[in-house]
Structure formats: structure tokens, C-alpha cells
Amino acid sequence: VQLQAFGGGLVQNGGSLRLSCAGSGIIFRINTVGWYRQAPGKQRELVASISSGGVTNYADSAKGRFAISRDSAKSTVYLQMNSLKPEDTAAYYCNLRIEYGFATFNDYWGQGTQVTVSS
């Protein structure tokens, strides 16, 4: 499973960015894809996720500002980030979780894409 994440960059406080996570194959299309982020010295945290059926889940810090969506035809998941704040600065990673039941799963990660929000 290969994931490619891109779209990060430097943006001013209050600005917007759209991240993209490109996968391939039916495995990508039928499993939940999430965006995580990790700031220096902090643990990696979930930002948002979307199931194969389009059910979304957001961290409290992302609600109302970020929107996750997926284009199954393109095997791509997007994270639209609006009203960015300096505390959103982090490396953002896309994740594909394949669940096998009985609380077993495999996680696959794309390379990080850096988001820096200047104050």
C-alpha cells in the first residue's frame, strides 16, 4: 500500500491550504483514511478521518475549520483547512487503516507534508 501526501506549505494566520492523499487500488477505496499531525515534541494526533461510506470524524480542534472528503474515482482523500492558526503548524500524515476484526488492524502511512502557519 502506497500513500502520497502533498499540499503543505507556509501560510499566514487565517489562511487556507488543501492537503491531498493519493492512494491506489480497491484497498484504498474501501477502508478508512485519516489525516494525522505531529508537532515537534508532541505525539501524533488524529485530525480527521473518513470511512469508505463517507462518515467523517474530526478532532475538536478541527471542527468547523477543516473538512475531509474523498474522491473514490481518483483514489484521493482531501483535507481542506481553513482559518489556520499557528498551533496548526505540524507535519501532516495520511493514514490508511485496514481492519481485520477482533481489534486487529494494519496502519499504512504516507510521507509527511509540512504545514507552517505564521503569526
C-alpha positions as CSV (number, residue, x, y, z in Angstrom):
1,V,0.0,0.0,0.0
2,Q,1.5,3.3,-1.1
3,L,0.2,6.7,0.0
4,Q,1.4,10.0,-1.3
5,A,0.6,13.1,0.7
6,F,1.2,16.6,-0.6
7,G,-0.2,20.1,-0.4
8,G,1.6,21.5,2.6
9,G,3.3,24.8,2.7
10,L,3.7,28.1,4.5
11,V,0.6,30.2,5.1
12,Q,-0.3,33.2,7.2
13,N,-2.6,33.1,10.2
14,G,-6.2,32.8,9.0
15,G,-5.2,31.3,5.6
16,S,-6.2,28.1,3.9
17,L,-4.5,25.0,2.5
18,R,-5.7,21.8,0.9
19,L,-3.9,18.6,1.5
20,S,-4.2,15.6,-0.7
21,C,-3.6,11.9,0.0
22,A,-3.3,9.8,-3.1
23,G,-3.6,6.0,-2.8
24,S,-4.3,3.2,-5.3
25,G,-6.5,0.3,-5.7
26,I,-9.6,-1.1,-4.1
27,I,-7.8,-1.3,-0.7
28,F,-7.6,2.5,-0.6
29,R,-11.2,2.9,-1.6
30,I,-12.8,0.5,0.8
31,N,-11.0,1.5,4.0
32,T,-10.9,4.5,6.4
33,V,-8.4,7.2,5.6
34,G,-7.3,9.7,8.1
35,W,-5.1,12.7,8.5
36,Y,-2.9,12.9,11.5
37,R,-0.4,15.6,12.5
38,Q,2.7,15.8,14.7
39,A,4.2,18.9,16.0
40,P,7.8,18.9,17.4
41,G,7.9,17.4,20.8
42,K,4.3,16.3,20.7
43,Q,2.6,13.0,20.0
44,R,0.9,12.3,16.7
45,E,-2.8,13.1,16.8
46,L,-5.8,12.4,14.6
47,V,-7.1,15.4,12.8
48,A,-9.9,13.9,10.7
49,S,-10.9,10.6,9.1
50,I,-13.3,9.5,6.6
51,S,-14.8,6.0,6.1
52,S,-15.4,4.3,2.7
53,G,-19.0,5.3,3.1
54,G,-18.2,9.0,3.7
55,V,-18.7,9.0,7.5
56,T,-16.4,11.7,8.9
57,N,-14.7,12.2,12.3
58,Y,-12.9,15.3,13.4
59,A,-10.7,16.3,16.3
60,D,-12.3,19.1,18.4
61,S,-9.5,21.4,17.2
62,A,-10.5,20.8,13.6
63,K,-14.3,21.0,13.8
64,G,-15.7,24.0,11.9
65,R,-12.4,24.8,10.2
66,F,-11.3,21.6,8.4
67,A,-13.2,19.4,6.0
68,I,-12.2,15.9,4.9
69,S,-13.5,14.5,1.7
70,R,-12.7,11.7,-0.7
71,D,-12.9,11.2,-4.4
72,S,-13.1,7.5,-4.9
73,A,-12.7,7.7,-8.7
74,K,-9.3,9.4,-8.1
75,S,-8.4,7.4,-5.0
76,T,-7.7,10.6,-3.3
77,V,-8.6,12.0,0.1
78,Y,-8.5,15.7,0.7
79,L,-8.2,17.8,3.8
80,Q,-9.4,21.4,3.3
81,M,-8.0,23.5,6.1
82,N,-9.4,27.0,6.6
83,S,-8.9,29.6,9.3
84,L,-5.5,28.2,10.0
85,K,-3.8,29.1,13.3
86,P,-0.1,29.0,14.3
87,E,-1.0,26.0,16.5
88,D,-1.9,24.0,13.4
89,T,1.8,24.0,12.5
90,A,2.9,20.4,12.2
91,A,3.9,17.6,9.8
92,Y,0.7,16.1,8.5
93,Y,0.4,12.5,7.6
94,C,-2.2,10.5,5.8
95,N,-3.1,7.1,7.2
96,L,-4.9,4.1,5.8
97,R,-6.2,1.6,8.3
98,I,-7.2,-1.9,7.3
99,E,-9.2,-3.6,9.9
100,Y,-9.4,-7.3,10.1
101,G,-11.8,-7.6,13.0
102,F,-11.2,-8.8,16.6
103,A,-9.4,-5.4,17.2
104,T,-6.7,-6.3,14.7
105,F,-5.6,-3.9,12.0
106,N,-2.7,-2.6,10.0
107,D,-1.8,1.0,9.6
108,Y,-0.1,2.4,6.5
109,W,1.4,5.9,6.4
110,G,2.2,8.3,3.7
111,Q,5.2,10.6,4.0
112,G,4.6,13.8,6.0
113,T,3.8,17.1,4.4
114,Q,4.8,20.2,6.4
115,V,2.2,22.8,7.3
116,T,3.6,26.0,8.8
117,V,1.3,28.8,9.9
118,S,2.9,32.1,10.6
119,S,1.5,34.5,13.1
